[in-house]
Amino acid sequence: MNINRVYGFFISLFAFVALSQSVCAKGDYPFDMPEVALPQIPDYIVNIKDFGGIGDGGSMNTAAFDKAMRHLANKGGGKLVVPAGIWLTGPIQFQNHTELHVEQGALVLFTTDFDAYPTVKTVYEGNMIQKKMAPLWAYEKTDVAITGTGAFDAQGQAWRPSKKGKFTLAQWSELTSGKGVEYKNVWYPDAKNDELAGKPLKPDMRRVTQRPVLLEFTSCKRILFKDVTFSNSPAWNTHPLKCEDVTIDHVTIRNPWYAQNGDGLDLESCNRVIVKNSTFDVGDDAICIKSGKNKEGRDWKMPCQNVIIEGCTVLHGHGGFVIGSEMSSGAKNIYVNNCLFNGTDTGLRLKSTRGRGGVVENIYINNINMVDIKDDAFTFDLYYANKPAVGKADADTSAKDVIPAVTEETPCFRNLYISNIICQGAKRAIYFNGLPEMPLDNLQLKNSLFVCENGAELHYAKNILFENVTIKNTKGQRLVKTDVDRLVEK
């Protein structure tokens, strides 16, 4: 018997068992947070070069990644190492018990070839849809990890439309100087339309409507993303959907500021999640909680729940931390702590509208620092993408508007606990806009400071507590309210 082989076997077995038993330690949270299990990855390592991979930025590595993943699956799992280099590839499909480790200096660059991505059924903006497969794809897998200090780039500029109003004239001129089509003040990066010479040019809308998210893991268990950078997605950046036991640690998520639908992290109907010490710089909502849209989402009966978000920085985005607007299965037991929002459009953003349904409750937000917020530091709006509420001073509303009955389609937000917020610079401190048939219920805001142009505006809310809340506004009134029942200030 070869003693070295026996020794090596027990070392590998020990590593496998040790990792399988590792969990994220329980913290001092305001609800009973279950432990979050980490993936079980055997101590078996291969290199992408072993499967014909070439990291020169021009050679296609789709087959090499596929061979490597299938090899690991046949071995019961393991780690695939991607060394320094530029690794051009189509989509990478994960197997059970696999870890993709991108080393420092490694860039996995996803091809702009539209036909390299199979069309799949998936969920986007809360409903089932046909789209192109995400460059990083896992479906019904267990024990999957993406680690290392390397990066992924999906070359989203080849997919995304760009709205003229987001650019200066010089920026727009530069953007439209390349291949593509300008149509109704929107730039579509579709070089294929050059073939239509002599005819009116219109974009091929497939590239827009089928553009994938960068990372989509659906119905997976025990996931880890650690240290890596995800950048330049065609649509949303990272989208764990209906997953359990998700850990996101020291990850960087980047999209251009003008990226259409360029969300950062969309956690949708996930259970037991830790997001910590990560950085977001994106073109839409940065850290977002979702759970399906309208009846389809309600039928999932899968709230996004037991989520801890700590120590994160958002440098740009429509919202720093967001719930909605697709939240029809609900959300509960969410804790956001010790985060910085620097230059976002809004800070805390909760949104929904009639027709969605769903209950959002037991949301705890603590120790948030904000600076240079373009619009509201804290906004809650149940008229998202809809006309303003009844009774507001707006030309589009009327006292004759019919207030509908409460049904399963009525969204409900209640039991929100926010404390220790500092905002230095915002257009408005607070905006609450509930529904007359379903006001915002039981929100407590404590020990907070808002330095802003305009103060607080509250509509359709009840059981509101402001305790030790300072609003230093330079314009208008400190607090304007309509149809607010039981507002207590201490």
N, C-alpha and C positions, 0 to 999 in steps of 0.2 A: 504494500500500500504506500502511495506517495504521501508522506506526511505534510508536504507543502500544500497539496490539493485539499487535504482534509482541513488543514488550518484555514485555508482561503474560503472553503465552504462555510465554516462556522462564523468567520468574520462577516461574510455576506449575509448570512442568516441573521446574525445579531443586528446588523445595520437595518435590515428589512423590518424586523420586529420593533426595533427602537423607534423608527420613523412612524410605523403604523400606530404606535401607542402615543405619539406626541400629539398634544392638543394646545390650542392657544389658552393661556392661563386666564382664569376668570378674574375680572376686575371688580372695582367698587361701582357697580352700575345701579341705576334707579329701578330696575326690574330684574327678575330672575333670568339672567342671560345664560342659556345653555353653553356648554363648551363647544368650541369649533374644532373639529377634527382636521388634521393635516393629511395630505395624500400619502399613500403607501407605495413607495418607489423602490424596487430592488436595487442593490448595489452592483449594477451591471452597466458598464459604460462603453459606448461606441462613438466614433467620430464621423461626421458627415462625409469626410474625405474617403472613408472606408467603403462608401457606396457610390463613388464616382463624382462626388461633389467638387465643384470648382468655384472658388470665391473670387473671380476676376471681374464681377459686375456685368459681364456680357453673356456668360454661359448659363443656360437654363438648368436649374437644379430641381425641378418638380419631381422627376423620376427618382433622383437620389433621396429626397426627403421621403417619398412614398416607400421606397425600398427599406430605408432605415426604420421607419415606423412599423412596417410589417415584420421586419426582423425582430424588433423589440417585442412586438406582440407575440411572436412565436416563442420567444425566450421567457415569456411571463412578465415582461416589462423591463424598464431600465432607463438610463439617461443617454440622450443624444446630444453630443457636444458640437457646437458650431464655433469654430475658431475665428480669429480676426480675418476680415475679408469682406467683400460685398457679394452676397449670395442671392442672385436673381432667381425668382421661383414663382410658380403658381400657388394655389392654396395648399396649405399643410393640414392634413387630417390626422387628428390625434387618436391614439389607441389607449386601452386601459393600462394603468400603472406605468405611464411614460412621462418623462421630464425632458423638455427642450431647454437646453442650457446654452445661451448665447454669450460668449466670452467678450471681454473688453476689446473694442475695435471691430467687433462683428456687426454688420448691418444686413439684416434679411430684407431684401428689397423685392416687393411684390410686383409682378409684371402688369403692364397696362393693357395687355391683350385681352379684350373683352371675352373672346371665345375660350380663354384658358380656365374660366370659372363656370362650373356647371350651374344650371338653374335649379334651385331647391325651394321647397316649401319651408317658410320660416315665419316668424312673427316680427313685425316692424310697426312702431307706433301703436302697439296694443292689439293688432289684428293679424290674422293669417294672410300671407301674401307670397307671391312668387318673386324671388330675387336671386341674384347671383350669390353663390356660396362665399361666405366670409373667408378672407385669406388665412385666418387662424380659426379652425373649425373643429368642434367636438360635439357629438350628439349621443346622448345616453351612455356616456363614458364614466368610469370611476377612476379616481386617483390620477389626476393630471396636473402637471406643474410646468410653468414657464419661468425660468430663473436666469440670472446672470446680468452683467452690466452692459450688455450689448443692446441693440435697438432693432425695431421693426418699422418699416416705412411702406405704406400702402399706395403711395403716389396718387393720392386722392384728387390732385389737380386734373388728372386725366378723366375723372368721372363727374365732378361736382359742377353744377351751374353756379354762376357768380352774378349777383345783382349789381347793376351799375351804381345804384345809390349808396353802396358801401365804400366806394373808391373815390379818390381825388381824380381829377382829369388826367394827371400824369400817370397815376397808377392804372387807370382804365386803359389808357393808350398803350401802356406796356403790356398789360394782360392780353389785349385783343390783337397784339401784333403777331402772335403765333397762330398755329392752325386751330380752326374752330369756326363757330358761327355765332354772330350777334343777332339775336331775335327778340324784339320787343324789350329792349334795354336789359337783356340777360345774355351773358356769354356762355355758350355751350362748347365745351372742349371736345369737339367731335370732328376729327380730321377726315373721316370717311365722306363727309359732305363735299369735299373738294371734287369728288367725282361728278357732282351735279353741275359742272361748269355750263354756263349759259341758261340755267334755270334758277328760279327763286330758291334760295337756300333756306332750308328749315332743318332744325336739329333732329337727330334720331333720338327720340325720347326714351328708347329702351335703356340707353346708357345712364339716363337720369333716374328713371323709375325703378330700375333693377340694381342700382348701385348698392354694394354690400356695406355692412359695418366691417370694421377691421377685425374684430375678434367677436365670435359668437359661440358660446358654450351653452347648449340647451339640455336640460334634464340630466345634468351631470352631478356627481357627488365627490366631495373632497378635492377641492381645487386650490392651487397656490400660484399666485403671481408675485414674484419677488425681484426687486432691483432693476427690472427691465424698463425700457422706454418704448411706448406705443405711439406712433405719430402718423399724421397726415392721412386720415381715413377718408374713404369716399362718402360715407354717411356718418352714423355714430361711430365712436371709437371702440369702446369695449362694452359688451352686452351679455353678461351672465343672465340667462333666462331659465326660470324654474329650477334653479340649482340649489344644492344643500352643502353646507360647510365650505364657504368661500373665504380665503384669506388673501388680501391684497396688501403688500408690505413694501414700502420704499419704491413705489412705482412712479414713473413719470408718464403723463398722458398729455400729448400735444396735438393741436390742430391749428391751422391759421385762424386768425381772429375773424376773418370774413367767411369761414367755411360754412356753407349752407348745411343745416342739420348736423353741425359738427360737435355734437355732444361729447363729453368726456367719458364718464362712467354711468351707464344706465343699469341699475340693479332692478330686475323685473321679476316679481313673484319668487324671490329667493328667501331661504330660511337659514339662519345662523351664518352671519357674515361679519368679518372684521376687515375694516379698511383703515390703514394707519400709515402715518409718516410719508404720505404721497403728495405729489405736486401735479397740478392741473393748469393748463394754459390752452384754452380751447375757443371754438367759435360759437358755441351755444351753451346750454346748461352744463355745468361742470360735474357735480356729483348729484345724481338724480335717482329717486325712488319711484318705481312704476309697478303696475300690476294688471295690465290689460285694459282694453277699452270697450265701453258699452256692454251690451249683452254678452258678447263673446268673452270679454274679460271677466264679467261677473260669473259666468258659467265655469270658469277655471276653479273658483273657490280656493284660490291660492294667494293669500295676502303676502306682501313683502314684509318680513317680520324678523325680529331678533337681530338687529343690525347695529354694529358699533362703528362709528367713524371718528377717529382721533388723530390729532397732530397733522392735519393736512393743510396745504397751502393752495389757494386758487389765485392765479395771477390775472386771468381774464376769463370771461364767460358771461352768458346772459344771467345766470344765477350761480351763486357760490354753492349753496345747498338747496336742493329743490325736491318737492314732492308733487308729482302729477306731470301733465294733466291726465295721463292715462293711469288711473288708479282704481279701476272698477272692481277689482278683487280686494281692495283695501290695503292698509298698511298699519302696523302697530309695533310697539316696542322698538323704537328707533332712538338711538342716543348719539348725539353729535357733540364733540367736546374738543376744546383747545385747537381751534382752526383759525386761519388767517385768510381773509378775502381782500385782495389788493387790486382795485381797479375793475371790479365786476360791474355789470349793468345793475343788478340787484344783489343783495346779500343773501338773506333768507327768502325763499320764494315757494309759496304753497299755492297750487292752482288746480282748478277743475271747472266743470260746467254741468248744467242740467243734461240728463241723459246718461251720464257716466255711472251714477250710483257709487257704491263703495263707502266704507267707513275708515277714516284715518283717525287714529287715537293713540294715546300714550306715547307722545313725541316729546323727547327731552333734548334741549339744546342749551349748552353751557360754555362759557369762556370763549366767545367769538370776538375777534378783533377785525374791524373793517376800516378801510381807508379809501378815499377817492371813489365812492360808489356813484355811478352815473345817475341812477333813478332812486328807487326806494331801498332803504337799508333792510326793511322787513315788510314783505307784502304777502297778503292772503287774498285771493280773488277767486270766487266761484262763478264769475262771468268771463272766464278765460275764452278768448276767441268768440265773444258774444257781446251783445249790447249791454250797457250799464244797468245797474239795478233800478227797480222802481223807486221813485221818490228822490232820486239824485238830481241835482241841478244840471241837467243835460238836455239838449234839444231833441235827442232821440228817444227820450223816455216820457212816459205819461202816467198820471195817477190812475188812468183807466186801464192800464195794463193788468191782465188777469194773472193772479197769483195761483200757480198750479198746486194741486194736492201733492202731498208727500207720498212717493212710491219708491220702489226699488231702484228707480232711475235717479233718485235725488242723492247727490253726494253729501256726506256728513263728515265734518271735521270737529273733533272735540278732545278735551283733555290734553292741552299743549302746555308745556312747562319750559319757559325760556328764562335764562338768568345770565348775569355777568356779560352783557353785550356792550362793547365799546365801538362806536362808529364815529370816526373823525372825517366828516365830509360826505354828504349825500344830498341829492335834490330834495328828498323827503324822508322823514324818519320812519313813519309807519303808515301802512295803508291796509285796512281790513274791509273787505267787501263780500259779506256773506249773502245768502239768499233770504228773501223775506219768509219763505216757507221752511227754511233750515238755516238759522243763523249760526255763526261760529259760536261754539259753546265751551265755556270753561277754559279760558286761556289766562295763564299767569305769567306776567313779565316782571322780573325783579332785578334790582341792583344793576341798572343799565344807564348808559350815557349815549345820547345822540346829538352830534353837532352837525347841523344841516341847514339848508335854505328854508324848507317848509316843515311844519310840525307833523302831527298825527291826524289821520282822517279815518273815522270808523263808521261803517254802515252794516246794519243787520248782524249784531253780535249780542251775546248775553253772557253774564257771569264772567266778567272781565276784571282782572286784578292788575293794577299797576302799583308796584311797591318799590319805593326808592328809584323811580325812573325820572331821569333828568333829560329834558329836550331843550336844546339851545338852538332855536330857529331864528333866522334873520328876516324872514318874511311871513306875513299873515299871522294867524292864530296858532297857539301851541297845540290846541286840540279842537277838532271839529267832529261832531258825531250826530248821526241820525239813526233812529230806530235801534238804539242800544239800550238793553235792559240790564240793570244792575252792574254798572261800572263803578268799581271802588278804587280810589287812589289813596295810597298811604305814603 
